């Protein structure tokens, strides 16, 4: 989508539709009032009739009947004024964009949401509109035989009356578009079938993103991983005809500081291995690489924003299949850092590929590292689909991650990682076993990761409940891959100060 910012008055725009807004229980004011006046009070009449209340996420379509240059006026609700925040601005913009997309409107103009009574800064409001509008209109049509590319919202103009605020609005819109592009990259990777989005495919995509954004990219093949001693990821890969890959993306190494490191689990298809999953719902296991997809998207956004930070992205990419050479329950693996893991369940493979990835991260001496993984169904049971589970070894880093999650609407919630949980993964024959039983399954998985995330500050995000969507949720989140984590990681990097 092409998003621009222009100075002017919304009621004079000539696009196919114009978008204005209203708080719940509040009469039209500002730009909305100007449109209402031009329409002869049609917005006020809709309010008086109870047809529109300004409730969050609701929209109302009106027709100008020649009283405006634009034929349509879309009113979007901002919710209650005393509850308004940046996420509600995104929700309003997303609801408007999705409605226009459904109407096959190709060009529209919109005012910013919440810069007056809502208290938002111009730049952040413009970022919210650009970000949410792009994400709301996202479509994955690669496998449809008949697609009209002309359908849908192609051009959105943000209209700002005050010329003194245009520069900030344009900066915000550029940032929002760049971040949304990273999310769309992550969504595309997640939505491809596992037969397409293999480890090699994801690695090639990462290399292409790196080339476009001026990052360095190194792809490790299986012989290189074997030479390094990455026995955990190689064991997971043994049952597949698709070779594993390990990708290192690096932005702004010349910053000369300890980097912020992002680590992504990239199981491009998870059959469960010999501990095979039930057939029902197995098609969703193409999404088991959403952590790695998020790291690709975040690194794309970080580079596009030209952040003056040293940021590294690590992708642990493998399939978990049932071939003749598949690793077995009872096997003992040796990870990159020399620690051994007894296998009790081959479907607990994500923590294995992350074990090698987190061990590899140590060579960068991170100022902080964050891993993302669709790791455990137990996290979905504990927290549902509203937030990601968070565990780690550093409270200061965890607070930074939590704050980034709040700012972006990609919320996280802390779970304990006490020493007692580590006892559940004690093994009789190795340093640890890869499962600790049903109790506290998300935490015992993180307890294993903690053995490899040293000696540096580390936070683990279990995104099993937030990585893909099966139905209506946020206005800017479609069914399928969500791209969760891209905006959180990007915000963390934007706010990062060297430690």
N, C-alpha and C positions, 0 to 999 in steps of 0.2 A: 504494500500500500504506500502511495506517495502522500506524505504528510507535510504540509507547509504552514507557516504562520504569516498572517497579514494583518495590517492595521485597518480598522474600519468599524462599521456598524452591522451587526448581524442581520437586522431587518432589511438591509439593502443588498444582501448577497443574492447571486443569481444561480447558485447551484441547484440541484434537483431537490434538496432538502436542507433545512437548517435545524440545528439542535439547540434547545434552551433547557433550563432546569428550574426546579422548584423544591424547596424544603417542605417537609411534611407540616401541614397546618399553617403555612405562611402564604400571604398574598404575593402576587407577582411584583417584582422590583427590578431595577436595573435593566439589563438587556432583555430579560424575560418580559418585563412590563412594556418595553418598547415594541416588542413583537405582539404582545397582547393588544396594545393600543392600535397597532396597524391592522390587526385582525378584527377590530371592532369589539374587543372584549371577549373573544371566543375562549381564551384560556380561563378567564375569570368565570365564565358561564359553566365550563366543564367542572371547575372546582365547586361552584355553588350547587350543581346538580349531583355532586358526589361521584362523578365519573373519574376524577383524578384527585388524589390526596397528597401526592409527593412522596409516597412510601418508597423506601429503598428498592431499587431494581425494577420498578414499574415504569412503563412508558405509555404515552398517549399520542396517537397520530391525528393531526388536524390538517385540513386542506385550506390553502390560502384563497382560492377562488379569485385569483387575480389581484388580491390586495397586497401581495408581496411578489417579488420577482421569482422567489422559490415557490414551487407548487405545494410542497409539503412542509409542515412544521412538526417536529418530533419533540415532545416534552418528556424529560426524564427525571425521575424522582431521586432526591438526594437523601431521603430519610430524615430523621429528627436532627435538628440543627445542633442540639447539645451533645449528640452522639457522633457527629460527623468527623471523619478523619480521612487520611490519604487513601485507605483501602476502600472507603465508600465512594470516593471520587473515581477510583478505578472501576468499581462496580457500576456506577452510573454511566461512565464512558463505554464500558463493555456492553451494557444493556442497550444503549443507543445504537452502537455499531452493529450489534447482532440483529437488532430489529431492522435497520436499514439494509443489511445484507439479505435478510429474508424478503424484503420488498424489492430486491434487485436494483436498489439505488446505487448508481456508480459514482456520483460526486455529491459531497455534502460539506456543509460548513457548521462549525460548532463553537460555542463559547467555552471558556474554561469553567470547571466545576469547583466551587468552594473557595475562590480567591477573595471573595468579599466577606460575607458573614461567616463563611466556613473557616476562615483563618489560615488558608494555605498560602504558601509563597508561590509566586508566579511560575518559577522554574519547576518546582515539584508538581504543581498542578498540570503544567504542560507535559511533563514527562508521563504523568499518570494517564492523560488522555491518549497520547501517542502509543504508549505501551499497551494499555487495555484495548484500545480500538484495533490495533494490529492483531493482538492475540485473540480477540473475539471473532475476527474474520478469518482466522486460520482454517484452512481446509487441507486435508490429505487426500488427493484425488489420483494418486499415481497409478492406481490399479482399476480405475473406472474406465470403461470403454468409451463413454460419451460424456465429455465435460466441456462446457462452454466457459472458456477463460474470461469472457466478457461479463459473465454474471457476477454480481457482488460489488462491494464498495472498493473502488480503486483509488480514489483521491479524496482526502479529507483536509479541509482548510480550517485551522484554528484562527478565530477572529478575535483580536484584542483591540479594544477601543483606545486605550492609553498608549500613545507612541513611545513613552518612556519605558514601557515594560516589554517592548517587542524583543529586544536582545535577549533578555532572560527567558522569554517564552520560546524563542527559537533554540536556545541552548537546551532547554528542557525537552523540547520535541525531538531534537537530534539524539539526545541521550536515550529517551524512551524508545525511539525507533531502533537504535543499536542494540539495546538490551532485548527488545522483543525479537529481533532477528536471531539472537543467540538462543532464545527459548524455542523459536520455530525450528532451528537446526536440531535441537535436542528432541523436539516432538517428531520430526521427520525420521530421525534415527530409530526412535522407539517404535514408530508405527509401521516401519517396513517389516515384512515377514522375516522370520528367522532364517529362511533359505536365502534371503537377499542380504540382510544385515548381519553377515558373518563377522568374525573377528577381523578378517582381512579387509572387509568392506568398511567397518568402523575406523580401522587404522588409516585406510585411504582417505576417508572423509576428514579425519583429523589432520592429515597431511595437507589436504586441499585447503582447509580452513587456515592452517598455519601459514601456508604460502600466501593466501589472500590478505592476511592480517599482519604479515611481517614477523611471525613468531618462528622460533626454531622447533623442529619436530624430529624426534628419533624414534624409529620403530624397531623393537627387538624381536627377532624371530626365535623359534624354539631352540635351535642350536646355541644361540647366544644366551638364552635364558638357562639352558642346561649348564653351560660353562660358568655362569654366575652362581648356580646353585639354587635356582628358583624351583624347588621340587614340589611345592604345593600346587601352583598353577599348572605345572606340567602334568601332574597326576590327574587333575580335573579334566584336562584336555585329552587324555589318552584314549577315551572311549569315542572320540569324534574323528571323522575324516577331515574336518576343518582344523587347521593348525591354530594354536594360540598366538596371540600377539600382545606385546606390552609396549605402550606408547608413552613417550615423554614429551610434553609440550612445555615450552618455556617462553615467557614474556618478560622483556626488559631486564635481562641478566645484568646489563651494565649498571643498573641501579646500585650495585655493590652492597647489598644488604642481605640479611638472612631472608629467605623467601617465605611467602605464604604458599602452602602446598595443598592442592585439591586432589583427592584420590577417589576414583570411581570404580565400583564393581561393574564389570561388563560381561555377564553371562548372557550371550546373545540368544541362546535358547537353553532352557533348563527342563530336561525330561525327568530330573531327579536321579539320573544314573541308575545303577542297579537297585537302589532304593526308590523304585520308580513311582512317580506321582500318579494319582487317579487320572483317568482319561478326561473326565469332565472338567472343563476349564483349562486344560493344558495349553490351549491356543494362546492364553494370556501370558504364557511363559516367555514369549518374545520380548516382554517388557522387563525381563530380569537384567537388562543392561541399562536401565534408566539412570543409574548412578553415573556410569561412564558417559552416557549421552549428556547428562547435566554438566559434567566437567568440560566436555567439548564446547557446549553452548556458552558456558561461563567464560572459558578462555577466549572464545570468539568475542564476547562482549567486552571483556577486560581489555583486549587488544584494540578493539574498535574505539573504545573510549580513551585510548592512549594514556592509561593510568600510569603514573610514575611510581610503580611498585614492581618489585620482583615477584612474579607469580609463576608457579609450576603446576602443571596438570599431569596426573598419572592415570593411565587407563589399563586395567587388568582385564584382558579380553579372552574369553574362551567359551566353548560350548560344553554342556554337561550331558553326555549321551551314553548309550549302552553298548558300544562296540565291544569286540572280542578282547580288546586290551584295556577295557574300562577299569578304573581303580575300584577296590572292593572294600566292604566292611571288614574291619580287622587289619587292614594295611596300616603301616606306619610311615608317615611322610616326614621329610626333613625340609624345612623352609629355608629361605635365604639367610636368615640370621643364625641358622644352626639348630634351632629348637625343633623338637619332634612332636608330631600330632598323630594320635591313634584315630583311625576312622571308625566311627560307630554308625554313621548314616551318610551315604553318598549324596543325599539331598541337602546336606548342610555344607554346600560347596562354596558359597559366596565368601564365607569367612576364611576359606583356604586361599582363594586368589588374592584376597585383601591382605592376608598374612605376608605374602611375598611383596605386595605393593607397599605396605606400610614399612616393611623392612628396607625396601629400596629407598623410600622417602628419607630415611635417616642420613643418607649420603649428602643430602642438601642442607643438613643442619637447620631444619625449618624453625622460623620464629613461631609458626603455628601450622598445624595440619588439620584438615577436615576431610573425612571420608563420607561418601554417600553410597547407600546400598539398599536395594530391595531385599533386606536380609531375612526377616522373620515374619511369619504369619502371626506370631504371638504379639507383635507390635500392633497389628491391626486389631486384635482382640482387646488389647489394653487401651488404645487411643483412637480407634476408629479411623476415619478418613479426614479428620479435621486438622491434624498436625502430625509432624514427624517426631519420632522418639529421639532424644539426645542423651548421650553418655560420653564420658571422657575423663581425662586425668588432669585438667587444668580449669579452674573455676573462672579465671579472667578471660580465657579464650571462649569458654562456654557462654559467658555473659555477652561477649561481642557477637557470637553467633545468634543468641537469642534476640538481641537488639536488631540485628539485620533481618531476622525473620519477622519481627513485629513491623519493621519499616516497609517490608515488601509484601506483607500478607501471607508469607510462607512460614507459618508459625511452627515452633518447635516446643517440646515439653521435656523437662529433664526427668530421667529415671536414675536411681542410685546405682553405683558400681562399687559396692563395699567388698572388702576382702572375702567375706563369707560366700559370695557368689562364685568366686574363683575356685573354691573347694569343690563345686559341683562338676567342674570339668577336669578334676584330677584323674589321671590314668594309672593303671597298674603296671603298664609296660612302656609308657612314653612320658614326655613332659606334660602332655595334656591330651584330652580327647575332644573331638569336634562337636559333641553335643553334651548338654548337661541335663537332659530330661525335659519334661513338659513345664515344670515350674520355672517361672522367670526366664522363659526362653530367649527373649530379646536381650536380657541383661547378661545371661551366660554366654551368648554369642559375642557381645561386646567385651566380656571378660577375656575371651580368647584373643580378640583383636588387640586388647591392651598389652598382651605379651609381646606384640610386635611393634607397637607404636611407642617406641622409646629410643633414645632419651630426649623427647621433645614434647611440647604442648600439643595435645591432640583431642579432637572431638569427633565422635561418630554419630552420624544421622541415619536412622533407620527409616527409609522412605517407602516401606512396603505398602503403607496405607494411603499414600499421597501421590505416588508416581503415575498412576493412571486412573482415569475416571470412567465409570460405567453409566453415568446418567447426569441429569441436570445438577449443576452445582453453582460455582461462581460464574458470573455472566461472561467472563473472558476465558473460561476453561471448557474446551470441547470434550466429547467422548474420546477415549483413547489416551495416548501419551500426553501428559500434562506439561512436561518440561520442568517439573518442580526442582528447585535447587539452583537453577540458573540465576534467577534474580537475587536470591539470598546470597549466593557466593559472590556475585558481582557487587552487591551492596557491601558485603564484608570487606572486599578488596578496596572499594572506594573509601570506606571509613578507616582503613587500616593505617596504623602508625607503627613504625618499626619498634620492635621490642629489644 
